[in-house]
Amino acid sequence: MSTNAYIKYLTQQFVEYFNLTKKERREKRRHKKEDKNHGMSHWFGIVPFALTMFVRKNIKK
């Protein structure tokens, strides 16, 4: 990507962001936060979760 194209892209994103109302920006940030995958599954997938369930199941027996 050339420098001019990158600056044009940044300018478009900047203008697009500031054309939103304050309420829309907050809503967009809130949705982005909710969509994030939290915890161990984010870093290691479902394996740690499955192992934890297996261990808990065996401890209860």
N, C-alpha and C positions, 0 to 999 in steps of 0.2 A: 504494500500500500504506500503510495507516494505521500510526501509530507502535506501537500495541498489537499489531497483527498482525506487524509486523517484530520486535518484542521477543519475541513468542511463538515465531516461527520461529527466532530466534537461540538461545533457550533450548532448544528441541527439538534443534537441531543440537549444542549444547554437551553436553547430557545424552547424546545418542546417541553422541557421540565418546568421552566418558568411560566409557560402559558397555562399550566394546570393551576387550579385554585389550591389554596392551602389545605382544604378539606380533602381534595382528590389526592394530593401528595401524601397526606397522612394515611389515607385508605390504601394507597398503593404500597406504602411501607409496611402497613399492618398485614396485608395479604402476602407480601414477600416473606415476612417473618413467619407467618403461619405455615407456609409451604416448605420451609426448611426441614430437612430430615435431622432430627436430634438424636443424641446418644451414641451408643456403641455401634449401632447398625450403620450410622453414617460413615464410620471409619473402617469397619470390619465386616459389614454385611449382616446377614441374619444368623450366622454361625454362633456368635456369643449369646444371642438371645435363645437359640435352640439349646445350647449347652446349659444355660442357666435354668431353663425349664426342666431339662432332663435331671439335673442335680437336685432341684427342689422336689421333683416328683419322687426320686429315690430316697431323699431324706425323710419325707413324710411316711414312707412305708415302714 
